[in-house]
Amino acid sequence: MIRTSFGRRFAQLLALGAAAALLAGCASLTVAYNRLHWWAPLYAQNYVSLNMSQRAQLRREVAALRDWHCSTQLAEYAEWAGGLAHELRAGDLHYGRIDALYGQVRSAWFGLSAAASHRAARLLLALSPRQVDQLFDELEKDNRAFERKYVMRAAVEAEARYAERMEKQLRDWIGNLTGAQRRAVADWSREIQPIGADRLAARRLWQAELRRSLRERREPAVFHTEVRRLFLSPESLWGDEHEEVRSRYRESLVALLSRIADSLTTEQRELLVARATAWQRDFERMACRSKGSLHAAADSAPAVQALN
């Protein structure tokens, strides 16, 4: 797996747990989501060697973030999945609606990043200079792996990889693709292939800014503000050209999904409705309203206040 930065991956732990249940609807994955705080230190070891105190801190932060997430966010995820199932049944999944659904997913990620930013900042400040060097050495290994996989390969090979990944994702949702749908994916992969180099440059720029902040070791309040900016406004580091690339990517992705939605067979539509309904049920089951969850939500309030 191509990894992103340790700080942003802290938030992605929650998204990963929720998405795993969404895509598979498996009770064991719900258990995994509920126990993220136990396996998070094992995952973090891929980036940096933590001492016992740091591992305990990471478990506490992930547990609190997960409690906030399941008590405040999963009900909205369930509503999103239910709305998708309804629109599929009604045959009303056109470009505008798909773009709106995509925007809701982005908004959910924004909220999660906001809630995670101050917790990630605390974890990052606990790292020694040696650990910081180890962290960014590992991130650069990932950058080079991404470069080999999506930037340095011949265009036709990169297109094939993008198409392969997209076809796999679509099969998870709707089953086997028709010939017309596979051609639509091939068209899309040719259109978006050039974004690899731009994505890599953006990643390296983001990581360099985080490393600069860690190297300067300012007052905790200042560092928290800087990490929050990196989590919520990474575009502040990029120029207009990168924003245009991101905008074109979103448009091309929504256009592809619109073509797929328009070409769904009866069997595919029924399968996707069943999956969306299962996602709704899974998210409702995973949602929690315990005292611990409410406490975690209150603890996260400063990080998400700007969203209200």
C-alpha positions as CSV (number, residue, x, y, z in Angstrom):
1,M,0.0,0.0,0.0
2,I,1.2,3.5,-0.8
3,R,1.2,5.3,2.5
4,T,0.4,9.0,3.1
5,S,1.9,11.1,6.0
6,F,1.7,9.7,9.5
7,G,-0.4,12.7,10.7
8,R,-3.0,12.4,8.0
9,R,-3.0,8.6,8.3
10,F,-4.1,9.1,11.9
11,A,-7.4,10.4,10.6
12,Q,-7.5,7.8,7.9
13,L,-7.5,5.0,10.5
14,L,-11.1,6.0,11.2
15,A,-12.0,6.3,7.6
16,L,-10.4,2.9,6.9
17,G,-12.3,1.2,9.6
18,A,-15.6,2.7,8.5
19,A,-14.9,2.1,4.8
20,A,-14.0,-1.5,5.4
21,A,-17.4,-2.2,6.9
22,L,-19.0,-0.2,4.2
23,L,-17.4,-2.2,1.4
24,A,-17.7,-5.6,3.0
25,G,-20.6,-5.5,5.5
26,C,-18.7,-7.9,7.7
27,A,-19.3,-8.2,11.5
28,S,-15.6,-8.9,12.0
29,L,-14.7,-5.6,10.4
30,T,-17.0,-3.8,12.8
31,V,-15.1,-5.4,15.6
32,A,-11.9,-4.2,13.9
33,Y,-13.3,-0.7,13.8
34,N,-14.1,-0.8,17.5
35,R,-10.6,-2.0,18.3
36,L,-8.7,0.5,16.1
37,H,-6.9,1.8,19.2
38,W,-5.3,-1.6,19.8
39,W,-3.9,-2.2,16.3
40,A,-3.0,1.5,15.6
41,P,0.4,1.2,17.3
42,L,1.2,-1.8,15.2
43,Y,0.5,0.1,12.1
44,A,2.4,3.1,13.3
45,Q,5.5,0.9,13.7
46,N,5.7,1.0,9.9
47,Y,6.6,4.6,10.2
48,V,8.4,5.2,13.4
49,S,9.5,3.1,16.4
50,L,7.5,4.3,19.4
51,N,8.3,3.7,23.0
52,M,5.9,2.3,25.5
53,S,4.6,5.7,26.6
54,Q,4.1,6.9,23.0
55,R,2.2,3.7,22.1
56,A,-0.1,4.2,25.1
57,Q,-0.7,7.8,24.1
58,L,-1.5,6.7,20.5
59,R,-4.0,4.2,21.8
60,R,-5.7,6.9,23.9
61,E,-5.9,9.4,21.1
62,V,-7.2,6.9,18.5
63,A,-9.8,5.5,21.0
64,A,-11.0,9.0,21.7
65,L,-11.2,9.9,18.1
66,R,-13.0,6.7,17.2
67,D,-15.5,7.4,20.0
68,W,-16.2,10.9,18.6
69,H,-16.4,9.4,15.1
70,C,-18.9,6.7,15.9
71,S,-21.1,8.9,18.1
72,T,-21.3,11.9,15.8
73,Q,-20.5,10.8,12.2
74,L,-21.7,7.3,11.5
75,A,-25.3,8.2,11.6
76,E,-24.7,10.7,8.8
77,Y,-22.9,8.0,6.9
78,A,-25.9,5.7,7.3
79,E,-28.1,8.5,6.0
80,W,-25.8,9.0,3.0
81,A,-26.0,5.3,2.1
82,G,-29.7,5.3,2.5
83,G,-30.1,8.2,0.2
84,L,-27.9,6.5,-2.4
85,A,-30.1,3.4,-2.3
86,H,-33.3,5.5,-2.6
87,E,-31.9,7.4,-5.7
88,L,-30.8,4.1,-7.3
89,R,-34.3,2.7,-6.9
90,A,-35.8,5.9,-8.4
91,G,-33.3,5.9,-11.3
92,D,-32.3,9.4,-10.3
93,L,-28.5,9.1,-10.1
94,H,-27.4,11.7,-12.7
95,Y,-24.2,13.8,-12.9
96,G,-25.4,16.5,-10.6
97,R,-26.5,14.0,-7.9
98,I,-23.3,12.0,-8.1
99,D,-21.3,15.2,-7.8
100,A,-23.3,16.2,-4.7
101,L,-22.8,12.7,-3.2
102,Y,-19.0,13.0,-3.9
103,G,-19.1,16.4,-2.2
104,Q,-20.7,14.9,0.9
105,V,-17.9,12.3,1.1
106,R,-15.3,15.1,0.9
107,S,-17.2,17.1,3.6
108,A,-17.1,14.0,5.9
109,W,-13.4,13.7,5.3
110,F,-12.9,17.4,6.1
111,G,-14.8,16.9,9.4
112,L,-12.7,13.9,10.3
113,S,-9.5,15.7,9.5
114,A,-10.6,18.6,11.7
115,A,-11.3,16.3,14.6
116,A,-8.0,14.5,14.2
117,S,-5.7,17.5,13.7
118,H,-5.1,18.4,17.3
119,R,-4.6,14.8,18.4
120,A,-2.1,14.2,15.6
121,A,-0.3,17.4,16.7
122,R,0.1,16.1,20.2
123,L,1.4,12.8,18.9
124,L,3.9,14.4,16.6
125,L,5.2,16.8,19.3
126,A,6.0,13.7,21.4
127,L,8.5,12.4,18.8
128,S,12.2,12.9,19.3
129,P,14.4,14.4,16.5
130,R,15.6,10.9,15.7
131,Q,12.0,9.6,15.4
132,V,11.1,12.6,13.2
133,D,14.0,11.7,10.9
134,Q,12.9,8.0,10.8
135,L,9.3,9.1,10.0
136,F,10.2,11.2,7.0
137,D,12.7,8.6,5.8
138,E,9.8,6.1,5.6
139,L,7.5,8.6,4.0
140,E,10.1,9.3,1.3
141,K,10.3,5.5,0.6
142,D,6.6,5.6,0.0
143,N,7.1,8.6,-2.3
144,R,9.6,6.7,-4.3
145,A,7.4,3.7,-4.5
146,F,4.5,5.9,-5.8
147,E,6.9,7.5,-8.3
148,R,7.9,4.1,-9.7
149,K,4.3,2.9,-9.8
150,Y,2.5,5.9,-11.3
151,V,5.1,8.4,-12.6
152,M,8.1,6.7,-14.1
153,R,6.2,4.0,-15.9
154,A,5.3,4.3,-19.6
155,A,1.9,6.1,-20.1
156,V,0.2,3.0,-21.4
157,E,1.3,1.0,-18.4
158,A,0.2,3.7,-15.9
159,E,-3.2,3.8,-17.7
160,A,-3.6,0.1,-17.3
161,R,-2.9,0.3,-13.5
162,Y,-5.5,3.1,-13.0
163,A,-8.0,1.1,-15.1
164,E,-7.3,-2.1,-13.1
165,R,-7.8,-0.4,-9.8
166,M,-11.0,1.3,-10.9
167,E,-12.4,-1.9,-12.4
168,K,-11.7,-3.7,-9.2
169,Q,-13.5,-1.1,-7.1
170,L,-16.5,-1.1,-9.5
171,R,-16.7,-4.9,-9.4
172,D,-16.9,-4.7,-5.6
173,W,-20.0,-2.4,-6.0
174,I,-21.8,-3.8,-9.0
175,G,-20.3,-7.1,-10.0
176,N,-18.8,-7.9,-13.4
177,L,-18.6,-5.0,-15.8
178,T,-20.1,-4.9,-19.3
179,G,-17.9,-4.2,-22.3
180,A,-19.2,-0.7,-22.6
181,Q,-18.4,-0.1,-18.9
182,R,-14.9,-1.4,-19.3
183,R,-14.4,0.9,-22.3
184,A,-15.6,3.8,-20.1
185,V,-13.0,3.0,-17.5
186,A,-10.3,2.8,-20.1
187,D,-11.3,6.2,-21.5
188,W,-11.2,7.6,-17.9
189,S,-7.8,6.1,-17.2
190,R,-6.3,7.8,-20.3
191,E,-7.7,11.1,-19.3
192,I,-6.5,11.1,-15.7
193,Q,-3.1,9.4,-16.1
194,P,-1.0,12.6,-16.1
195,I,-2.0,13.5,-12.5
196,G,0.6,11.1,-10.9
197,A,3.5,13.6,-11.0
198,D,1.3,16.4,-9.7
199,R,0.1,14.2,-6.8
200,L,3.7,13.3,-5.9
201,A,4.8,16.9,-5.9
202,A,1.9,17.9,-3.7
203,R,2.7,15.1,-1.2
204,R,6.3,16.0,-1.0
205,L,5.5,19.7,-0.5
206,W,3.0,18.9,2.3
207,Q,5.5,16.6,4.0
208,A,8.3,19.2,3.8
209,E,6.0,21.8,5.4
210,L,5.2,19.4,8.2
211,R,8.8,18.6,8.7
212,R,9.7,22.3,8.8
213,S,7.2,22.8,11.6
214,L,8.5,19.9,13.6
215,R,12.1,21.0,13.2
216,E,11.3,24.5,14.5
217,R,9.5,23.1,17.5
218,R,7.5,26.2,18.3
219,E,5.1,26.6,21.2
220,P,2.5,23.8,21.2
221,A,-0.4,26.2,20.5
222,V,1.4,27.5,17.4
223,F,2.3,24.0,16.2
224,H,-1.3,22.8,16.7
225,T,-2.4,25.8,14.5
226,E,0.1,24.9,11.8
227,V,-1.0,21.2,11.8
228,R,-4.6,22.2,11.6
229,R,-3.9,24.3,8.6
230,L,-2.0,21.5,6.9
231,F,-4.9,19.1,7.6
232,L,-7.7,21.4,6.6
233,S,-6.2,23.7,4.0
234,P,-3.4,21.8,2.1
235,E,-4.3,23.8,-1.0
236,S,-2.7,26.8,0.7
237,L,0.6,25.2,-0.2
238,W,-0.3,24.6,-3.9
239,G,-0.5,26.9,-6.9
240,D,-3.5,27.4,-9.1
241,E,-2.2,24.8,-11.6
242,H,-2.5,22.0,-9.0
243,E,-6.0,23.1,-8.0
244,E,-7.0,23.0,-11.7
245,V,-5.6,19.4,-11.9
246,R,-7.6,18.4,-8.8
247,S,-10.8,20.0,-10.2
248,R,-10.3,18.2,-13.5
249,Y,-9.8,14.9,-11.7
250,R,-13.0,15.3,-9.8
251,E,-15.0,16.2,-12.9
252,S,-13.6,13.2,-14.8
253,L,-14.3,10.9,-11.9
254,V,-17.9,12.1,-11.6
255,A,-18.3,11.8,-15.4
256,L,-17.1,8.2,-15.3
257,L,-19.5,7.3,-12.4
258,S,-22.3,9.0,-14.3
259,R,-21.6,6.8,-17.4
260,I,-21.5,3.7,-15.2
261,A,-24.8,4.7,-13.5
262,D,-26.5,5.3,-16.9
263,S,-25.3,1.9,-18.1
264,L,-26.2,-0.2,-15.1
265,T,-28.0,-3.5,-15.9
266,T,-31.0,-4.5,-13.9
267,E,-28.9,-7.0,-12.0
268,Q,-26.1,-4.5,-11.3
269,R,-28.6,-1.9,-10.1
270,E,-30.2,-4.4,-7.7
271,L,-26.8,-5.5,-6.4
272,L,-25.7,-1.9,-5.8
273,V,-29.0,-1.1,-4.0
274,A,-28.5,-4.2,-1.8
275,R,-24.9,-3.0,-1.0
276,A,-26.0,0.5,-0.2
277,T,-28.7,-0.8,2.1
278,A,-26.2,-3.1,3.8
279,W,-23.8,-0.1,4.2
280,Q,-26.7,1.8,5.9
281,R,-27.4,-1.0,8.2
282,D,-23.7,-1.5,9.1
283,F,-23.2,2.2,9.9
284,E,-26.2,2.2,12.1
285,R,-24.9,-0.8,13.9
286,M,-21.5,0.7,14.3
287,A,-22.8,4.0,15.7
288,C,-22.4,4.5,19.5
289,R,-23.9,6.7,22.1
290,S,-22.0,5.8,25.2
291,K,-20.7,8.1,28.0
292,G,-17.2,7.6,26.7
293,S,-18.3,8.7,23.2
294,L,-19.9,11.8,24.5
295,H,-16.8,12.6,26.5
296,A,-14.7,12.1,23.4
297,A,-17.0,14.4,21.4
298,A,-16.6,17.1,23.9
299,D,-12.9,16.7,24.0
300,S,-12.8,17.1,20.2
301,A,-15.0,20.2,20.2
302,P,-12.2,22.7,19.7
303,A,-11.0,20.9,16.6
304,V,-14.4,20.9,14.9
305,Q,-15.9,24.1,16.1
306,A,-15.2,26.0,12.9
307,L,-17.4,23.5,11.0
308,N,-20.5,24.4,12.9
